[in-house]
């Protein structure tokens, strides 16, 4: 190896001198897998390339946005053309309206859109909007679901069923955390109890309709419909955080796939085409409460900037083509089936959850239906599995609590290699005690 090129290890040591923990987002530190992080130099299609010159089949996809694959030529061209005209104006552009119209056409429950720069901003705005519209303070949140790092959402479960949350991060005042009620995912009875114990005080529910930040946890039959019904019965707002699932599990997201309409929807990742862009959208009556029309304040200098909207519009156009999601489903199903075969052959206790092009391998023989189930899985076996896959050129999320993302760039070649390597990795994991 050329000595002038740093290794992952040396690059990480240098980064730790100037960045807290050596990273700009915690999971990138690979702390959940006990190995040094891989520093990426470039990416193309279904592959990422490290600074050490090693190529990996990528199932992280920048944590979801790269559904077309990395450096898609039409997206790159759109960004380059936009950049040549100016990177940011802090003023309205036609591309913002074009993108809003595409989103509204894709998700029928959305009548108006506010563009922001991150999923955290989208969730924070959605919660504030639900409170401002309803005149109530309490929000129901599902244990384990992640809605960004705003104070109100960085909470953990209390001591009992449907109890007030407790801060899960230093710097979050207990008085703020207490405004969030924590219930288990897939438990309608817990939601019902939360409403009954706090009658007339709950502004709404925020939920990842397919939980994807604790690995993939699938909503049980009738669960999402039950949340919709409980919100209607209690005059509360239903917020779907589709930052991950929007334009991922279907063009219209979970709401199209399961036939459910949310009152407010958070979008991100894919809609930015790989650039920082997210959105909050909903019924016109609710969205009209946002400034400058209403009393709920939100603003952002770079919101809807021309580089991000250019990438977004091209990405959504490409995803709207016939057969796109059928291809994604076929590829993802082939991966799931192959992983199951490899696990059985290796006699490994593995549960695989998948919705569309999102999937997770949990090291347990039991069903995984909520965060408690996820926490009971064998993390040591996952670490062995992860490191073995990485050594063999498969780049997975460095945490047992994250999803795999399949892209349109993954072909039969990448899927076949992944399945073959997985058998070897399952065998090694099975021997981890």
Secondary structure, 3 states (H helix, E strand, C coil): CCCCCCCHHHHHHHHHHHCHHHCCCHHHHCCCCCCCCCCEEEEEECEEEECCCCEEEECCHHHHCCCCCECCHHHHHHHHHHHCCCCCCCCCCHHHHHHHHHHHHHCCCCCEEEEECCHHHHHHHHHHHHHHHHCCCEEEEECCCCCCCCHHHCEECCCCCCEECEECCCCCCHHHHCCEEEECCCCHHHHHHHHHHCCCCEEEEEECCCECCCCCECCCCCHHHHHHHHHHHCCCEEEEEECCCECCCECCHHHHHHCCCCCEEEECHHHHCCCCCEEEEECHHHHCCECCCCCECCCCCCCCCHHHHHHHHHHHHHHCCCCHHHHHHHHHHHHHHHHHHHHHHCCCCCEEEEECCEEEEECCCCCCCCHHHHHCCCHHHHHHHHHHHHHCCEECCCCCCCCEECCCCCCHHHHHHHHHHHHHHHHHHHCCC
